[in-house]
């Protein structure tokens, strides 16, 4: 009888396991979202820096699409660091 109860418990999802999984999932997504938002705060300053650097090298300013693309790559690569 005891072995039968033990085999039924092995594959079950317990309340503690479910809560730990939810807390880990929400905790990690909160950290990721916060870090991406922290990078987006100085967006205008960073885009201005990119534009000034490009101007210093080529003598002309970047167009909107390459500037937005460069900024998008920067924001998406930040969490990998």
C-alpha positions as CSV (number, residue, x, y, z in Angstrom):
1,X,0.0,0.0,0.0
2,X,2.8,2.4,0.9
3,X,4.6,1.7,-2.4
4,X,1.5,2.5,-4.3
5,X,1.1,5.9,-2.6
6,X,4.8,6.6,-3.2
7,X,4.5,5.9,-6.9
8,X,1.5,8.3,-7.2
9,X,3.4,11.1,-5.6
10,X,6.4,10.9,-7.9
11,X,4.8,12.5,-10.9
12,X,2.6,15.1,-9.2
13,X,3.0,18.8,-9.2
14,X,3.0,20.0,-5.6
15,X,1.9,23.4,-4.4
16,X,5.4,24.3,-3.3
17,X,6.9,23.4,-6.6
18,X,4.2,25.4,-8.5
19,X,4.8,28.5,-6.3
20,X,8.6,28.2,-6.7
21,X,8.2,28.0,-10.5
22,X,5.9,31.0,-10.6
23,X,8.1,33.1,-8.4
24,X,11.2,32.3,-10.4
25,X,9.4,33.0,-13.7
26,X,8.0,36.4,-12.6
27,X,11.2,37.4,-10.8
28,X,13.5,36.8,-13.8
29,X,11.1,38.6,-16.2
30,X,10.9,41.6,-13.9
31,X,14.7,41.9,-13.8
32,X,14.9,41.6,-17.5
33,X,12.2,44.3,-18.0
34,X,13.8,46.6,-15.5
35,X,17.2,46.4,-17.1
36,X,15.9,47.1,-20.6
37,X,13.9,50.1,-19.3
38,X,17.1,51.3,-17.6
39,X,18.9,51.3,-20.9
40,X,16.0,53.1,-22.7
41,X,16.2,56.1,-20.3
42,X,19.2,57.8,-21.9
43,X,18.0,56.9,-25.4
44,X,18.2,60.5,-26.8
45,X,21.7,61.1,-25.3
46,X,23.1,57.8,-26.7
47,X,21.6,58.4,-30.2
48,X,23.1,61.9,-30.1
49,X,26.5,60.3,-29.2
50,X,26.2,57.9,-32.1
51,X,25.3,60.7,-34.4
52,X,28.2,62.9,-33.3
53,X,30.6,60.0,-33.6
54,X,29.4,59.2,-37.1
55,X,29.6,62.9,-38.0
56,X,33.2,63.1,-36.7
57,X,34.2,60.2,-38.9
58,X,32.3,60.8,-42.1
59,X,31.4,64.5,-42.0
60,X,27.6,63.9,-42.3
61,X,24.9,62.8,-39.9
62,X,23.2,59.4,-39.8
63,X,19.8,58.9,-41.3
64,X,16.9,57.9,-39.0
65,X,16.8,54.2,-40.0
66,X,20.4,53.3,-39.4
67,X,20.4,55.3,-36.2
68,X,17.3,53.5,-34.9
69,X,18.7,50.2,-36.0
70,X,22.0,50.8,-34.2
71,X,20.1,51.8,-31.0
72,X,17.9,48.7,-31.3
73,X,20.9,46.5,-31.5
74,X,22.4,48.2,-28.5
75,X,19.3,47.7,-26.4
76,X,18.9,44.1,-27.4
77,X,22.5,43.2,-26.7
78,X,22.6,44.9,-23.3
79,X,20.9,42.0,-21.4
80,X,23.4,39.5,-22.7
81,X,26.1,41.4,-20.9
